Amino acid sequence: MLQEFEDIFQEKTLISFFLRLYMLEFIGLFPALCWALSPIFYSRGLRNLNPFLGNMIRALPATSITFLFTLIVLGPGQTFGLPLNSYIILLLSGVIGLGLGDLFYLLSIKRIGPSPSITISSTYPLITIAFSTFFLGEVVKFTVLIGTLFVVLGIMIISRKDGNSKVDFLGICIATLAAIFWSISIILVGSIAHSGHPLAENFWRLMGYVLASLIIFLFNKKDFSKPKFDSILNITLGGIIALNLGWASYIYSIEVIGLSKATTLSSVSPIFTATAEFLIEKRFKLNIFIGTLLTTLGIILVTF
């Protein structure tokens, strides 16, 4: 019976498509849900908080929770039993992707607002796929490439605000740097897939993040006012959602469905934000409809 089910699952049929969509691709979409919620908390926390300080505050609780949870679930053996090269790559990935990438992301949110920042930084799947093709030798199907283009285009359309307000050049550069750092970090993680449990890999990435955020904070700690409790709370909650839930599930999805698919599926966070906005406001928006249509089509192409 089980063998018959597996045979159906492997077939390129409509039934197998929906089975794969709900049983596998959901793993790739879950990080997107987490990363869609976290900017809401970040934007609230950064109202009265310097991004350099906020980045460090965000790192400590998320890393502590990850360490305790990983130690309880995996034990010391798997938590500290990774190959030496994995430690180096994961720490470096954390420094680049979380220490630098997320810092530039927070700086761009502070400067140009969440919507333009998310729009620009969400182009990281294209950069990641380009890097994975050149550096990892990963074969990218034509449908995955076209699907990724549709997803990014859909995200850009969804994220546009009414009025077409201009974005300053420096803000664009900052958000673009965030996307580049994220892509490099993702490539590093993808290069050592299956070297350890996703929880352990995420913990060591966060350790690199803590080291980077502390060093950056020490070099930029002048003129920092005492943060308010609500700012600390919002930054902390955003960090737990994005770093604990989002990144652990994303690393796992790389191992299950591959780097290209995992990256594309995880980049559709604005679609969740747009859906919530539509349900709350009860108002039809053409850009959301078109963007959702393109993004959904992109997901289908990536899935097949």
KEZA-398608 format. One line per 10 residues: their letters; for each residue x, y, z of C-alpha. Coordinates in nm, 4 decimals, padded with zeros to 6 digits, always signed. Each point is the difference from the previous one (the first is absolute). Example, Ala and Ser with C-alpha at 12.3 -4.5 7.8 and 13.67 -1.06 7.14 Angstrom:
BEGIN
as) +01.2300:-00.4500:+00.7800  +00.1370:+00.3440:-00.0660
This chain:
BEGIN
mlqefedifq) +00.0000:+00.0000:+00.0000  +00.2809:+00.2377:+00.0934  +00.1880:-00.0806:-00.3201  -00.3093:+00.0762:-00.2081  -00.0346:+00.3359:+00.1721  +00.3663:+00.0819:-00.0657  -00.0429:-00.0917:-00.3674  -00.2945:+00.2380:-00.0288  +00.1956:+00.2677:+00.1853  +00.2860:-00.0196:-00.2512
ektlisfflr) -00.2199:+00.0176:-00.3094  -00.0404:+00.3304:-00.1884  -00.3767:+00.0083:+00.0373  -00.2428:+00.2546:+00.1366  -00.0489:-00.2161:+00.3115  +00.3740:-00.0224:+00.0621  +00.0293:+00.3766:-00.0480  -00.2448:+00.0762:+00.2803  +00.1550:-00.2678:+00.2220  +00.3407:+00.1573:-00.0467
lymlefiglf) -00.1384:+00.3505:+00.0375  -00.1586:-00.0705:+00.3382  +00.2537:-00.2490:+00.1391  +00.3319:+00.1413:-00.1224  -00.0359:+00.3545:-00.1302  -00.1769:+00.1022:+00.3209  +00.3395:-00.0464:+00.1657  +00.1402:+00.2592:-00.2385  -00.2918:+00.2381:+00.0561  +00.0125:-00.0091:+00.3797
palcwalspi) +00.3137:+00.2207:+00.0229  -00.1774:+00.2511:-00.2239  -00.2829:+00.0191:+00.2518  +00.2472:+00.0655:+00.2817  +00.1904:+00.2594:-00.2003  -00.3277:+00.1701:-00.0921  -00.0903:+00.0504:+00.3661  +00.3403:+00.1113:+00.1303  +00.0231:+00.3367:-00.1893  -00.3201:+00.1109:+00.1739
fysrglrnln) +00.1757:-00.0310:+00.3350  +00.3255:+00.1459:-00.1348  -00.1668:+00.3159:-00.1330  -00.1706:+00.0539:+00.3360  +00.3170:-00.0629:+00.1975  +00.2168:+00.2275:-00.2155  -00.2210:+00.3053:+00.0550  +00.1995:+00.0902:+00.3108  +00.3003:-00.2255:-00.0391  +00.3318:+00.0263:-00.1836
pflgnmiral) +00.0341:-00.2870:-00.2539  +00.3529:-00.0859:+00.1218  -00.1257:-00.0459:+00.3552  -00.3165:-00.1693:-00.1235  +00.2002:-00.2540:-00.1973  +00.1970:-00.0980:+00.3107  -00.3104:-00.0140:+00.2232  -00.1696:-00.2233:-00.2566  +00.2931:-00.2424:-00.0079  +00.0318:-00.0912:+00.3682
patsitflft) -00.3487:-00.1413:+00.0863  -00.0324:-00.1874:-00.3303  +00.3417:-00.1629:+00.0413  -00.0655:-00.0945:+00.3641  -00.3341:-00.1610:-00.0863  +00.1548:-00.1857:-00.2943  +00.2862:-00.1299:+00.2155  -00.2271:-00.1337:+00.2756  -00.2496:-00.1539:-00.2421  +00.2737:-00.1591:-00.2130
livlgpgqtf) +00.1769:-00.1417:+00.3046  -00.3227:-00.1494:+00.1362  -00.1145:-00.1478:-00.3316  +00.3337:-00.1183:-00.1438  +00.2242:-00.0328:+00.3034  +00.3651:+00.1070:+00.0216  +00.1123:-00.2580:-00.2558  -00.1850:+00.1393:-00.3014  +00.0152:+00.3613:+00.1173  +00.3804:+00.0009:+00.0258
glplnsyiil) +00.0762:-00.2893:-00.2342  +00.0160:+00.1748:-00.3371  +00.3029:-00.0273:-00.2310  +00.2605:+00.2736:+00.0450  -00.0642:+00.1570:-00.3405  -00.3719:+00.0217:+00.0826  +00.0715:+00.2100:+00.3098  +00.2095:+00.2425:-00.2033  -00.2536:+00.0308:-00.2814  -00.3001:+00.0342:+00.2328
llsgviglgl) +00.1692:+00.2654:+00.2132  +00.0989:+00.1867:-00.3156  -00.3545:-00.0345:-00.1348  -00.1356:+00.1504:+00.3212  +00.2450:+00.2909:-00.0108  -00.0809:+00.0812:-00.3640  -00.3724:-00.0774:-00.0183  -00.1201:+00.0965:+00.3475  +00.2701:+00.2274:+00.1340  +00.0347:+00.2079:-00.3186
gdlfyllsik) -00.3007:-00.0901:-00.2178  -00.2610:+00.0437:+00.2703  +00.1688:+00.3174:+00.1238  -00.0275:+00.1558:-00.3457  -00.3596:-00.1251:-00.0149  -00.0830:+00.1770:+00.3270  +00.1821:+00.3121:-00.1175  -00.2014:+00.0006:-00.3226  -00.3274:-00.0423:+00.1921  +00.0983:+00.2926:+00.2213
rigpspsiti) +00.0921:+00.2160:-00.2996  -00.2553:-00.0790:-00.2733  -00.2689:-00.1986:+00.1826  -00.1019:-00.3684:-00.0016  -00.1734:-00.0135:-00.3395  +00.2806:+00.1339:-00.2256  +00.2592:-00.1858:+00.2073  -00.1794:-00.3343:-00.0295  -00.0555:+00.0565:-00.3720  +00.3684:+00.0565:-00.0738
sstyplitia) +00.1462:-00.2570:+00.2400  -00.2426:-00.2662:-00.1242  +00.2015:-00.0235:-00.3213  +00.2457:-00.2256:+00.1856  -00.1331:-00.3219:-00.1644  +00.1330:+00.1077:-00.3394  +00.3409:+00.0810:+00.1482  +00.0026:-00.3282:+00.1931  -00.0875:-00.2091:-00.3050  +00.2690:+00.1769:-00.2043
fstfflgevv) +00.2578:-00.0621:+00.2738  -00.1067:-00.3644:+00.0498  +00.0366:-00.0630:-00.3731  +00.3511:+00.1472:-00.0227  +00.1468:-00.1059:+00.3362  -00.1848:-00.3213:+00.0938  -00.0577:-00.1310:-00.3503  -00.3686:-00.0474:+00.0772  -00.2035:-00.0728:-00.3111  -00.2947:+00.2389:-00.0148
kftvligtlf) -00.2922:-00.1030:-00.2167  -00.1441:+00.2533:-00.2398  -00.3382:-00.0200:+00.1766  +00.1654:+00.0844:+00.3332  +00.1688:+00.3050:-00.1521  -00.3199:+00.1264:-00.1661  -00.1973:-00.0771:+00.3159  +00.2486:+00.1988:+00.2067  -00.0331:+00.2980:-00.2353  -00.3792:-00.0153:+00.0353
vvlgimiisr) +00.0255:-00.0204:+00.3796  +00.2329:+00.3006:+00.0257  -00.2100:+00.2016:-00.2455  -00.3153:-00.0885:+00.1929  +00.1623:+00.1019:+00.3272  +00.1021:+00.3361:-00.1453  -00.3528:+00.0671:-00.1269  -00.1600:-00.1041:+00.3305  +00.2351:+00.2157:+00.2050  -00.0592:+00.3204:-00.1946
kdgnskvdfl) -00.1900:+00.2626:+00.1911  -00.2623:+00.2333:-00.1384  +00.1488:+00.3283:-00.1103  +00.3267:-00.1486:-00.1331  +00.2143:+00.1886:+00.2511  +00.3655:+00.0338:-00.0960  +00.2704:-00.1935:+00.1790  +00.3335:+00.1720:+00.0622  +00.3077:-00.1461:-00.1675  +00.1867:-00.0722:+00.3228
giciatlaai) -00.2995:-00.1900:+00.1358  -00.0101:-00.2115:-00.3170  +00.3715:-00.0798:+00.0339  -00.0386:-00.0994:+00.3654  -00.2911:-00.2371:-00.0737  +00.1878:-00.1448:-00.2997  +00.3037:-00.0701:+00.2172  -00.2292:-00.1868:+00.2399  -00.1166:-00.2226:-00.2870  +00.3593:-00.0662:-00.1102
fwsisiilvg) +00.1165:-00.0893:+00.3522  -00.3008:-00.2303:+00.0466  +00.0787:-00.1745:-00.3282  +00.3634:-00.0621:+00.0954  -00.1094:-00.1316:+00.3388  -00.2545:-00.2352:-00.1583  +00.2607:-00.1330:-00.2444  +00.2325:-00.0763:+00.2910  -00.2732:-00.1952:+00.1811  -00.0933:-00.1837:-00.3200
siahsghpla) +00.3615:-00.1054:-00.0526  -00.0063:-00.2122:+00.3183  -00.3549:-00.1360:-00.0182  -00.0450:-00.3294:+00.1906  +00.3157:+00.0595:+00.2068  -00.2064:+00.0180:+00.3168  -00.3483:+00.0429:+00.1418  -00.1731:+00.3248:-00.1108  -00.0444:+00.1059:+00.3632  +00.3725:-00.0341:+00.0679
enfwrlmgyv) +00.0883:+00.1810:-00.3233  -00.2348:+00.2852:+00.0871  +00.1512:+00.0307:+00.3476  +00.3541:+00.0402:-00.1310  -00.1170:+00.2543:-00.2575  -00.1523:+00.1975:+00.2853  +00.3277:-00.0195:+00.1923  +00.1688:+00.1688:-00.2942  -00.2798:+00.2566:+00.0030  +00.0521:+00.0752:+00.3706
lasliiflfn) +00.3735:+00.0519:-00.0450  -00.0514:+00.2294:-00.2997  -00.2783:+00.2042:+00.1612  +00.2024:+00.0520:+00.3193  +00.3084:+00.1160:-00.1894  -00.2041:+00.2331:-00.2230  -00.1810:+00.1393:+00.3043  +00.3250:+00.0713:+00.1864  +00.1250:+00.2063:-00.2955  -00.3290:+00.1929:-00.0240
kkdfskpkfd) -00.1151:+00.0402:+00.3595  +00.0333:+00.3785:+00.0210  -00.3065:+00.2118:+00.0630  -00.2316:-00.2968:+00.0613  -00.2990:+00.0940:+00.2132  -00.1422:-00.2509:+00.2448  -00.2464:-00.2217:-00.1923  -00.3637:-00.0113:+00.1060  -00.1587:-00.3244:+00.1155  -00.2453:-00.0197:-00.2893
silnitlggi) +00.2860:+00.0413:-00.2503  +00.1960:-00.2812:+00.1644  -00.3098:-00.2201:+00.0094  -00.0848:+00.0512:-00.3678  +00.3573:-00.0536:-00.1206  +00.0276:-00.3133:+00.2162  -00.3277:-00.1487:-00.1258  +00.0946:+00.0741:-00.3591  +00.3346:-00.1683:+00.0532  -00.1521:-00.3130:+00.1532
ialnlgwasy) -00.2469:-00.0355:-00.2871  +00.2575:+00.0613:-00.2737  +00.3136:-00.1555:+00.1472  -00.1366:-00.2898:+00.2059  -00.2986:-00.1113:-00.2059  +00.0816:+00.1468:-00.3406  +00.3650:-00.0922:-00.0415  -00.0189:-00.3455:+00.1601  -00.2851:-00.0973:-00.2328  +00.1787:+00.1578:-00.2972
iysievigls) +00.3200:-00.2003:+00.0546  -00.2126:-00.3125:+00.0294  -00.1819:+00.0850:-00.3239  +00.3342:+00.0298:-00.1844  +00.0747:-00.3607:+00.0925  -00.3477:-00.1214:-00.0962  -00.0803:+00.1822:-00.3252  +00.3340:+00.1505:-00.1109  +00.1570:+00.3438:+00.0158  -00.1671:+00.1583:-00.3053
kattlssvsp) -00.3549:-00.1063:+00.0885  +00.0413:+00.0760:+00.3692  +00.1298:+00.3488:-00.0771  -00.2779:+00.0807:-00.2458  -00.2810:-00.1325:+00.2188  +00.1320:+00.1767:+00.3086  +00.0063:+00.3339:-00.1828  -00.3783:+00.0335:-00.0323  -00.0489:+00.1587:+00.3427  -00.1709:+00.3136:-00.1391
iftataefli) -00.2801:-00.2198:-00.1338  -00.0948:-00.0860:+00.3587  +00.0202:+00.3654:+00.0985  -00.2139:+00.0984:-00.2995  -00.2610:-00.2643:+00.0863  -00.0219:+00.1188:+00.3597  -00.0289:+00.3593:-00.1213  -00.2850:-00.0938:-00.2341  -00.1881:-00.1880:+00.2746  +00.0390:+00.2895:+00.2439
ekrfklnifi) -00.0795:+00.2864:-00.2369  -00.2687:-00.1888:-00.2006  +00.1086:+00.1905:-00.3094  +00.1005:-00.1387:-00.3399  +00.3334:+00.1241:-00.1373  +00.1013:-00.0706:-00.3583  +00.3727:-00.0137:+00.0778  -00.0623:-00.2659:+00.2672  -00.2124:-00.2077:-00.2391  +00.2574:+00.0141:-00.2827
gtllttlgii) +00.2945:-00.0547:+00.2342  -00.1712:-00.2952:+00.1679  -00.0791:-00.1530:-00.3381  +00.3611:+00.0299:-00.1189  +00.1397:-00.1311:+00.3274  -00.2361:-00.2990:+00.0027  +00.0941:-00.0818:-00.3599  +00.3654:+00.0230:+00.0976  -00.0509:-00.2430:+00.2884  -00.1704:-00.2499:-00.2325
lvtf) +00.2902:+00.0226:-00.2484  +00.2560:-00.0483:+00.2782  -00.1976:-00.2954:+00.1382  -00.0012:-00.1843:-00.3329
